Amino acid sequence: MPRQFMLVITLAGCLLGCRNEPPASNATGTQPTVDSATVEFQPKILAELSPQQELQKVIAIQAKDALFQKLSSRLMAALQADGPAQAINVCKAEAPAFAEQVKRDLGVNIGRTSFKLRNATNPPPDWADSLVEDRVKEPAFVSLADGKLGAFLPIMLQKKCELCHGPREEIAEDVLAALQTNYPNDQATGFREGDLRGWFWVEVPADAKPTEVAPVEGNES
């Protein structure tokens, strides 16, 4: 057999052998491991809570109640003094400050969200996306990174809230004008008493402890 032909066959065999070799292992002969620090933490909806998570749940509900009372008290005062159109202005101007105060008082992160947003700056946190999609009507609790607990707490519409959140054809003209001015992309109408309006969400650190909350001024609802 010609020498050149033998060289071609030998070279082809070497190339085929290289293509079929398994991936190289590391120096110890074991497969490379994945650094756990690079694995993203996956939130988990909890069916049961540990004793520490039960404490965090208490703090979450305390924070939700504090923010709800501050908001509802201020809105009722504005409604009684100046009517629902002015209450919309008050809500936009003062609601963020109330949330910040609760954050400072209780050491949590807190906000409101909905599947029909009034304020576009209130989207749900990432861990709550599936809960919004499922329109959950019961409180839900989620384990988060670093031992945090996420709480997702429903808001059911009260009758008085139909003044600003009811069917648009039943909302007063001055209220619609105030909504257009403050929230030009408003989606949060068409609700009736008892409807799921949205949620409070709270993130409670692992080391959080219950504390005193500043008293609510004005009329409670």
TORKOL-4160 file (C-alpha; in steps of 0.2 Angstrom, whole numbers, padded with zeros to 4 digits, m for minus):
221
<pt num="1" X="0000" Y="0000" Z="0000"/>
<pt num="2" X="0007" Y="0017" Z="m0004"/>
<pt num="3" X="0015" Y="0026" Z="0010"/>
<pt num="4" X="0005" Y="0042" Z="0007"/>
<pt num="5" X="m0011" Y="0032" Z="0008"/>
<pt num="6" X="m0006" Y="0025" Z="0025"/>
<pt num="7" X="m0003" Y="0042" Z="0032"/>
<pt num="8" X="m0020" Y="0049" Z="0027"/>
<pt num="9" X="m0029" Y="0034" Z="0035"/>
<pt num="10" X="m0018" Y="0036" Z="0051"/>
<pt num="11" X="m0022" Y="0055" Z="0052"/>
<pt num="12" X="m0041" Y="0052" Z="0049"/>
<pt num="13" X="m0041" Y="0040" Z="0063"/>
<pt num="14" X="m0033" Y="0052" Z="0075"/>
<pt num="15" X="m0045" Y="0066" Z="0071"/>
<pt num="16" X="m0060" Y="0055" Z="0073"/>
<pt num="17" X="m0053" Y="0049" Z="0090"/>
<pt num="18" X="m0051" Y="0067" Z="0096"/>
<pt num="19" X="m0070" Y="0071" Z="0091"/>
<pt num="20" X="m0076" Y="0056" Z="0101"/>
<pt num="21" X="m0067" Y="0059" Z="0117"/>
<pt num="22" X="m0077" Y="0064" Z="0133"/>
<pt num="23" X="m0075" Y="0081" Z="0141"/>
<pt num="24" X="m0059" Y="0082" Z="0151"/>
<pt num="25" X="m0061" Y="0081" Z="0170"/>
<pt num="26" X="m0051" Y="0092" Z="0182"/>
<pt num="27" X="m0035" Y="0087" Z="0189"/>
<pt num="28" X="m0042" Y="0076" Z="0203"/>
<pt num="29" X="m0052" Y="0066" Z="0190"/>
<pt num="30" X="m0069" Y="0072" Z="0196"/>
<pt num="31" X="m0082" Y="0083" Z="0187"/>
<pt num="32" X="m0081" Y="0102" Z="0191"/>
<pt num="33" X="m0093" Y="0108" Z="0205"/>
<pt num="34" X="m0105" Y="0123" Z="0204"/>
<pt num="35" X="m0101" Y="0137" Z="0216"/>
<pt num="36" X="m0116" Y="0138" Z="0227"/>
<pt num="37" X="m0114" Y="0157" Z="0228"/>
<pt num="38" X="m0118" Y="0158" Z="0209"/>
<pt num="39" X="m0134" Y="0149" Z="0211"/>
<pt num="40" X="m0148" Y="0161" Z="0212"/>
<pt num="41" X="m0160" Y="0159" Z="0227"/>
<pt num="42" X="m0178" Y="0154" Z="0222"/>
<pt num="43" X="m0192" Y="0161" Z="0232"/>
<pt num="44" X="m0204" Y="0148" Z="0239"/>
<pt num="45" X="m0222" Y="0149" Z="0244"/>
<pt num="46" X="m0223" Y="0142" Z="0262"/>
<pt num="47" X="m0237" Y="0130" Z="0267"/>
<pt num="48" X="m0230" Y="0130" Z="0285"/>
<pt num="49" X="m0220" Y="0143" Z="0294"/>
<pt num="50" X="m0205" Y="0140" Z="0306"/>
<pt num="51" X="m0206" Y="0149" Z="0324"/>
<pt num="52" X="m0195" Y="0163" Z="0317"/>
<pt num="53" X="m0206" Y="0165" Z="0301"/>
<pt num="54" X="m0221" Y="0166" Z="0313"/>
<pt num="55" X="m0213" Y="0180" Z="0321"/>
<pt num="56" X="m0209" Y="0188" Z="0305"/>
<pt num="57" X="m0227" Y="0186" Z="0300"/>
<pt num="58" X="m0233" Y="0195" Z="0315"/>
<pt num="59" X="m0221" Y="0210" Z="0310"/>
<pt num="60" X="m0228" Y="0210" Z="0292"/>
<pt num="61" X="m0246" Y="0211" Z="0298"/>
<pt num="62" X="m0241" Y="0224" Z="0310"/>
<pt num="63" X="m0233" Y="0234" Z="0296"/>
<pt num="64" X="m0248" Y="0232" Z="0285"/>
<pt num="65" X="m0260" Y="0237" Z="0298"/>
<pt num="66" X="m0250" Y="0253" Z="0302"/>
<pt num="67" X="m0249" Y="0258" Z="0284"/>
<pt num="68" X="m0268" Y="0255" Z="0281"/>
<pt num="69" X="m0273" Y="0265" Z="0296"/>
<pt num="70" X="m0262" Y="0279" Z="0291"/>
<pt num="71" X="m0268" Y="0280" Z="0273"/>
<pt num="72" X="m0287" Y="0277" Z="0278"/>
<pt num="73" X="m0286" Y="0290" Z="0292"/>
<pt num="74" X="m0279" Y="0303" Z="0281"/>
<pt num="75" X="m0290" Y="0299" Z="0266"/>
<pt num="76" X="m0306" Y="0300" Z="0277"/>
<pt num="77" X="m0301" Y="0317" Z="0284"/>
<pt num="78" X="m0298" Y="0323" Z="0266"/>
<pt num="79" X="m0315" Y="0316" Z="0260"/>
<pt num="80" X="m0324" Y="0324" Z="0274"/>
<pt num="81" X="m0315" Y="0341" Z="0272"/>
<pt num="82" X="m0314" Y="0343" Z="0254"/>
<pt num="83" X="m0322" Y="0328" Z="0245"/>
<pt num="84" X="m0315" Y="0313" Z="0235"/>
<pt num="85" X="m0306" Y="0323" Z="0221"/>
<pt num="86" X="m0295" Y="0331" Z="0234"/>
<pt num="87" X="m0293" Y="0314" Z="0243"/>
<pt num="88" X="m0284" Y="0308" Z="0227"/>
<pt num="89" X="m0272" Y="0323" Z="0227"/>
<pt num="90" X="m0268" Y="0319" Z="0246"/>
<pt num="91" X="m0266" Y="0300" Z="0242"/>
<pt num="92" X="m0253" Y="0304" Z="0228"/>
<pt num="93" X="m0244" Y="0317" Z="0239"/>
<pt num="94" X="m0243" Y="0308" Z="0256"/>
<pt num="95" X="m0244" Y="0290" Z="0253"/>
<pt num="96" X="m0226" Y="0287" Z="0249"/>
<pt num="97" X="m0221" Y="0296" Z="0265"/>
<pt num="98" X="m0233" Y="0285" Z="0276"/>
<pt num="99" X="m0224" Y="0270" Z="0268"/>
<pt num="100" X="m0207" Y="0277" Z="0272"/>
<pt num="101" X="m0212" Y="0280" Z="0290"/>
<pt num="102" X="m0218" Y="0262" Z="0292"/>
<pt num="103" X="m0202" Y="0256" Z="0285"/>
<pt num="104" X="m0192" Y="0266" Z="0298"/>
<pt num="105" X="m0203" Y="0261" Z="0312"/>
<pt num="106" X="m0203" Y="0242" Z="0309"/>
<pt num="107" X="m0187" Y="0239" Z="0299"/>
<pt num="108" X="m0197" Y="0232" Z="0284"/>
<pt num="109" X="m0199" Y="0235" Z="0266"/>
<pt num="110" X="m0217" Y="0238" Z="0262"/>
<pt num="111" X="m0228" Y="0244" Z="0247"/>
<pt num="112" X="m0245" Y="0241" Z="0238"/>
<pt num="113" X="m0248" Y="0234" Z="0221"/>
<pt num="114" X="m0262" Y="0227" Z="0210"/>
<pt num="115" X="m0266" Y="0218" Z="0194"/>
<pt num="116" X="m0274" Y="0235" Z="0189"/>
<pt num="117" X="m0262" Y="0249" Z="0194"/>
<pt num="118" X="m0267" Y="0266" Z="0198"/>
<pt num="119" X="m0249" Y="0272" Z="0200"/>
<pt num="120" X="m0237" Y="0264" Z="0188"/>
<pt num="121" X="m0223" Y="0265" Z="0201"/>
<pt num="122" X="m0231" Y="0252" Z="0211"/>
<pt num="123" X="m0227" Y="0235" Z="0202"/>
<pt num="124" X="m0226" Y="0219" Z="0212"/>
<pt num="125" X="m0209" Y="0213" Z="0218"/>
<pt num="126" X="m0202" Y="0199" Z="0208"/>
<pt num="127" X="m0206" Y="0186" Z="0220"/>
<pt num="128" X="m0225" Y="0190" Z="0220"/>
<pt num="129" X="m0227" Y="0190" Z="0201"/>
<pt num="130" X="m0235" Y="0173" Z="0201"/>
<pt num="131" X="m0247" Y="0178" Z="0216"/>
<pt num="132" X="m0253" Y="0193" Z="0206"/>
<pt num="133" X="m0256" Y="0182" Z="0191"/>
<pt num="134" X="m0266" Y="0169" Z="0201"/>
<pt num="135" X="m0276" Y="0184" Z="0210"/>
<pt num="136" X="m0273" Y="0176" Z="0227"/>
<pt num="137" X="m0287" Y="0181" Z="0239"/>
<pt num="138" X="m0279" Y="0174" Z="0255"/>
<pt num="139" X="m0263" Y="0180" Z="0263"/>
<pt num="140" X="m0248" Y="0171" Z="0256"/>
<pt num="141" X="m0230" Y="0170" Z="0264"/>
<pt num="142" X="m0214" Y="0167" Z="0254"/>
<pt num="143" X="m0196" Y="0163" Z="0259"/>
<pt num="144" X="m0184" Y="0175" Z="0252"/>
<pt num="145" X="m0165" Y="0176" Z="0252"/>
<pt num="146" X="m0155" Y="0179" Z="0268"/>
<pt num="147" X="m0169" Y="0173" Z="0279"/>
<pt num="148" X="m0182" Y="0186" Z="0274"/>
<pt num="149" X="m0200" Y="0183" Z="0274"/>
<pt num="150" X="m0211" Y="0190" Z="0260"/>
<pt num="151" X="m0230" Y="0193" Z="0265"/>
<pt num="152" X="m0243" Y="0196" Z="0252"/>
<pt num="153" X="m0259" Y="0203" Z="0260"/>
<pt num="154" X="m0275" Y="0205" Z="0250"/>
<pt num="155" X="m0285" Y="0222" Z="0249"/>
<pt num="156" X="m0304" Y="0220" Z="0247"/>
<pt num="157" X="m0313" Y="0235" Z="0241"/>
<pt num="158" X="m0324" Y="0244" Z="0254"/>
<pt num="159" X="m0340" Y="0253" Z="0249"/>
<pt num="160" X="m0333" Y="0270" Z="0252"/>
<pt num="161" X="m0318" Y="0266" Z="0240"/>
<pt num="162" X="m0331" Y="0265" Z="0225"/>
<pt num="163" X="m0330" Y="0284" Z="0225"/>
<pt num="164" X="m0313" Y="0283" Z="0216"/>
<pt num="165" X="m0312" Y="0264" Z="0211"/>
<pt num="166" X="m0330" Y="0260" Z="0205"/>
<pt num="167" X="m0336" Y="0259" Z="0187"/>
<pt num="168" X="m0330" Y="0274" Z="0178"/>
<pt num="169" X="m0348" Y="0279" Z="0172"/>
<pt num="170" X="m0353" Y="0281" Z="0191"/>
<pt num="171" X="m0338" Y="0291" Z="0196"/>
<pt num="172" X="m0340" Y="0310" Z="0198"/>
<pt num="173" X="m0333" Y="0321" Z="0184"/>
<pt num="174" X="m0322" Y="0331" Z="0196"/>
<pt num="175" X="m0315" Y="0314" Z="0203"/>
<pt num="176" X="m0311" Y="0308" Z="0185"/>
<pt num="177" X="m0303" Y="0325" Z="0181"/>
<pt num="178" X="m0292" Y="0323" Z="0197"/>
<pt num="179" X="m0287" Y="0305" Z="0191"/>
<pt num="180" X="m0283" Y="0311" Z="0174"/>
<pt num="181" X="m0272" Y="0324" Z="0181"/>
<pt num="182" X="m0263" Y="0313" Z="0194"/>
<pt num="183" X="m0263" Y="0296" Z="0186"/>
<pt num="184" X="m0266" Y="0298" Z="0167"/>
<pt num="185" X="m0263" Y="0279" Z="0164"/>
<pt num="186" X="m0275" Y="0274" Z="0178"/>
<pt num="187" X="m0282" Y="0256" Z="0177"/>
<pt num="188" X="m0289" Y="0255" Z="0194"/>
<pt num="189" X="m0308" Y="0257" Z="0191"/>
<pt num="190" X="m0322" Y="0246" Z="0188"/>
<pt num="191" X="m0322" Y="0238" Z="0206"/>
<pt num="192" X="m0337" Y="0234" Z="0217"/>
<pt num="193" X="m0338" Y="0232" Z="0236"/>
<pt num="194" X="m0330" Y="0216" Z="0241"/>
<pt num="195" X="m0319" Y="0214" Z="0225"/>
<pt num="196" X="m0300" Y="0210" Z="0226"/>
<pt num="197" X="m0292" Y="0227" Z="0223"/>
<pt num="198" X="m0274" Y="0223" Z="0226"/>
<pt num="199" X="m0262" Y="0219" Z="0240"/>
<pt num="200" X="m0250" Y="0225" Z="0253"/>
<pt num="201" X="m0233" Y="0217" Z="0251"/>
<pt num="202" X="m0220" Y="0217" Z="0265"/>
<pt num="203" X="m0202" Y="0210" Z="0266"/>
<pt num="204" X="m0197" Y="0206" Z="0284"/>
<pt num="205" X="m0178" Y="0204" Z="0288"/>
<pt num="206" X="m0173" Y="0188" Z="0297"/>
<pt num="207" X="m0168" Y="0198" Z="0313"/>
<pt num="208" X="m0183" Y="0210" Z="0314"/>
<pt num="209" X="m0192" Y="0212" Z="0330"/>
<pt num="210" X="m0209" Y="0219" Z="0334"/>
<pt num="211" X="m0209" Y="0237" Z="0340"/>
<pt num="212" X="m0220" Y="0251" Z="0344"/>
<pt num="213" X="m0228" Y="0260" Z="0329"/>
<pt num="214" X="m0231" Y="0279" Z="0329"/>
<pt num="215" X="m0249" Y="0283" Z="0333"/>
<pt num="216" X="m0261" Y="0287" Z="0319"/>
<pt num="217" X="m0268" Y="0305" Z="0319"/>
<pt num="218" X="m0285" Y="0309" Z="0313"/>
<pt num="219" X="m0300" Y="0298" Z="0311"/>
<pt num="220" X="m0298" Y="0279" Z="0309"/>
<pt num="221" X="m0309" Y="0270" Z="0297"/>
